[in-house]
Amino acid sequence: MIGIGCTTEAESQPRSKWWPLHTVRLPARLNQEEVAVLTGIQKHDVPKLVKNGLLKPLGGGPRNSVKYFATVEVLKKCQDIQWLERATRVITRRSSESATNTNVDRSREKL
């Protein structure tokens, strides 16, 4: 058994992005990539959910700082079907708007 603060050889190696799915106990806070893995979304979609009020980072801080999220809140949201539907709508709406804007910009370049 390994005590708190001790590491094994495996723990000293770089973590894969999937490590949250293979751990017995998650940390109290998660970064953007870890939230994406647990919720099944892309890393670049996390700021969209924050902007639309579906995820709330801990502590505030400057806009360009690393954001952390409470693990207990993220796990609750993953079990809420209505939240998942809203998050999916925000992500797909933003993705389709971006694709439309890109297509419009490209068509203007051809003129």
C-alpha positions in Angstrom: 0.0 0.0 0.0 1.3 3.4 -0.9 0.8 6.3 1.5 -0.2 9.9 0.8 2.6 11.8 -0.8 4.4 8.6 -2.1 4.6 7.8 -5.7 5.1 4.6 -7.6 7.3 4.2 -10.7 4.1 4.3 -12.9 3.0 7.6 -11.3 6.3 9.3 -12.1 5.7 8.7 -15.8 3.7 11.2 -17.9 0.0 10.7 -17.6 -2.2 10.0 -20.6 -5.2 12.2 -21.2 -7.4 9.3 -20.2 -6.0 9.0 -16.7 -9.2 10.3 -15.0 -11.1 7.3 -16.4 -8.6 4.8 -14.8 -8.3 6.3 -11.3 -10.0 5.1 -8.1 -10.4 8.6 -6.7 -10.4 11.8 -8.7 -8.8 15.0 -7.5 -11.0 17.7 -6.0 -10.5 20.0 -9.0 -10.0 19.3 -12.7 -8.4 21.3 -15.5 -10.0 21.9 -18.9 -8.6 18.8 -20.5 -9.7 16.6 -17.6 -13.2 18.1 -17.7 -13.4 17.3 -21.4 -12.4 13.7 -20.9 -14.9 13.1 -18.1 -17.8 14.8 -20.0 -17.0 13.3 -23.4 -16.5 16.6 -25.1 -13.6 18.2 -26.9 -11.1 20.4 -25.0 -11.9 23.4 -27.1 -15.6 23.1 -26.2 -15.1 23.7 -22.5 -14.8 27.5 -22.9 -18.0 27.5 -24.8 -19.8 25.9 -21.9 -18.2 28.4 -19.5 -19.3 31.3 -21.7 -22.8 30.1 -21.7 -23.0 29.5 -18.0 -23.1 25.7 -18.1 -19.8 25.3 -16.3 -18.4 27.5 -13.6 -14.6 27.7 -13.0 -13.3 27.9 -9.5 -11.9 31.1 -8.1 -12.4 33.5 -11.0 -9.0 34.9 -12.0 -7.8 36.5 -15.2 -9.5 35.5 -18.4 -6.3 33.9 -19.8 -5.4 31.9 -16.7 -5.7 28.2 -16.3 -9.2 27.3 -15.2 -10.0 24.6 -12.7 -13.5 23.1 -12.1 -14.9 21.3 -9.0 -14.9 17.6 -9.7 -18.1 17.0 -7.7 -20.0 19.6 -9.8 -18.7 18.2 -13.1 -19.8 14.7 -12.1 -23.2 15.9 -11.1 -23.6 17.6 -14.4 -22.6 14.4 -16.2 -25.6 12.7 -14.6 -28.1 15.4 -15.5 -29.7 14.6 -18.8 -31.1 18.1 -19.2 -27.7 19.7 -18.6 -26.2 17.3 -21.2 -28.9 18.3 -23.7 -28.2 22.0 -23.2 -24.4 21.5 -23.4 -24.8 19.5 -26.6 -27.0 22.2 -28.1 -24.5 24.9 -27.2 -21.6 22.9 -28.6 -23.3 22.0 -31.9 -24.8 25.5 -32.3 -21.4 27.1 -31.9 -19.8 24.5 -34.2 -22.3 25.1 -36.9 -22.1 28.9 -36.6 -18.3 28.6 -36.9 -18.6 26.4 -40.0 -21.1 28.8 -41.6 -18.9 31.8 -40.9 -15.9 30.0 -42.4 -17.8 29.1 -45.5 -19.0 32.7 -45.9 -15.5 34.0 -45.5 -14.1 31.5 -48.1 -16.9 32.4 -50.6 -16.0 36.1 -50.2 -12.4 35.4 -50.9 -13.3 33.8 -54.3 -15.0 37.0 -55.4 
